[in-house]
Amino acid sequence: MPYRVPVVETYRKKSPFDGLLEHMHVVKKCISMLTDEVIKYYDGNFEGFAKVAEEVSKMEHEADLIKGNIRAHLPRSILMPVDKKYFLWLLREEDSILDHAENLAQLLDLRHTRIPDELREDFKEHARKVAETVEEMEKAVGKVKELVETGFASRIREEVKKLIHNVHKKEWEADQVRYRIMKKIYEIEDKLDAMDEYHLLKISDWVDDIADHAENVADWLRAMVAK
């Protein structure tokens, strides 16, 4: 049976914040699934990864429909409780996570690059740290609707700030692992084929980009909280 995207009409009666949360849940679901499959890939289990790349593309398309519907139905005649600019940039960065996930999945599918034994655990740890960054981002974005509905209550605002701090902490931890990976790659580059070295660096870059955009989401959320 061909894949069917959600009917756009189902989103029309929802508030922009409901749509934002729905979009975020697709992001979280995608990164969680992709992380599990990438770790298998790092262990040399390449079989069936084409299906993983296809599934990521479907989720990216699903999220694009949600994003488009949110933009098409933002309030025009009344003021939103947050700056529309901040809201739209947050949505854009949230969507960029899926764009990079799709690029990563397609890269891994196009060329099956074996991870050297001395790098494998670092690559796995990096993938997990990036996934943890997205998980913390989800928790922070998940508070947006409650924050708005309570009129930016001080207690909720402080909770959001703590969650934003957690996103930055996890992104920093992911960066440290990425630096370790890059250092080790250069240390063993004499053993590596030039194309293998390029792909190992590219994989670590594109995985890390996911955490960077999760951090950007947190930054725009912080701008909204600081209103």
Beta strands, then each sheet from edge to edge (+ up, - down):
end
